[in-house]
C-alpha cells in the first residue's frame, strides 16, 4: 500500500491509500488528475482520432507481430513519455506504465492506421499511440484531451474544462462533441461561438498583417461564409470559404483549427 499520488478535482492532493501501481486510488472522491491546477494543461489542437466510425472502418487491419501478452516487454521511448507528461503531468515512470496500459487496451480495440514507413498508429476516443515497425516500441503519443488520461476517460472522469467556449484568450475549448454530418453543418456551425485555436489566430493575423482585434475580425469574416463552398475532407474535417479565406473546421463543428488564403490540400 502507498499514498495516492493524484489530485482531486479541486486541486487538493489525495491522501487515500492505494494498491494500484500507477498511484491512483480510484476512490469516488478522487478524479485522478496528475496536475493540481488545470491551468498547466496545453491547449487542445487537432482532430479526434479513434471515433467509433474510424474503429469500424479499420478493425480488420492487422496489428502485426504483437499481442496483449507482449505488452510488458514493449519498450517506451523518451519521446513518448515526454509527450504524455506534456499533456498530463506526472513523472516518467507513471507515464511509461500508463502508456503500456493504453497499448493493451488499444490492441483489443482501436482504429488502426499504418504509415508508409511501417509505423502503426492506434487510436481510440481521441488518444493515439504509435508503434515502431517491429511493434516492439511505443515511439509516440498524442491526445486531443487537454489533461485527462486514457484511464480517467475510461473510468468516466469528467473534464475540468467544460461548456462551449467563445474562443477568447485564456478561455478553454469545449469538450469534443459527436461528428456532424455534412447536411447538418449549416445548422450546427456557429461563427459567433466556434472556438478559435491559437494556431488560427496566429495564421489569420499573419495572412492579413493584423496586430489587434484579431478575434473580432475572424468572426466578422466567418459570418460571411458561403454554404455552397462546404467540403468534407479527410478524417471528418470540414472546409468552408468565407471572405476570401479557406477555413478548416473540426468534425464536431466546435473548433476552428486552420485558415489559409488558398484551399486546403484534398
C-alpha positions, 0 to 999 in steps of 0.5 A: 500500500502507498499514498495516492499520488493524484489530485482531486478535482479541486486541486487538493492532493489525495491522501487515500491509500492505494494498491494500484501501481500507477498511484491512483486510488480510484476512490469516488472522491478522487478524479485522478488528475496528475496536475493540481491546477488545470491551468498547466494543461496545453491547449487542445489542437487537432482532430479526434482520432479513434471515433467509433466510425474510424474503429469500424472502418479499420478493425480488420487491419492487422496489428502485426507481430504483437499481442496483449501478452507482449505488452510488458516487454514493449519498450517506451521511448523518451519521446513518448513519455515526454509527450504524455507528461506534456499533456498530463503531468506526472513523472516518467515512470507513471507515464511509461506504465500508463502508456503500456496500459493504453497499448493493451487496451488499444490492441483489443480495440482501436482504429488502426492506421499504418504509415508508409514507413511501417509505423502503426498508429492506434487510436481510440476516443481521441488518444493515439499511440504509435508503434515502431515497425517491429511493434516492439516500441511505443515511439509516440503519443498524442491526445486531443484531451487537454489533461485527462488520461486514457484511464480517467476517460475510461473510468468516466472522469469528467473534464475540468474544462467544460461548456462551449467556449467563445474562443477568447484568450485564456478561455478553454475549448469545449469538450469534443462533441459527436461528428456532424454530418455534412447536411447538418453543418449549416445548422450546427456551425456557429461563427459567433461561438466556434472556438478559435485555436491559437494556431488560427489566430496566429495564421489569420493575423499573419495572412492579413498583417493584423496586430489587434482585434484579431478575434473580432475580425475572424468572426466578422469574416466567418459570418460571411461564409458561403454554404455552397463552398462546404467540403468534407475532407479527410478524417471528418474535417470540414472546409468552408470559404468565407471572405476570401479565406479557406477555413478548416473546421473540426468534425464536431463543428466546435473548433476552428483549427486552420485558415489559409488564403488558398484551399486546403490540400484534398 
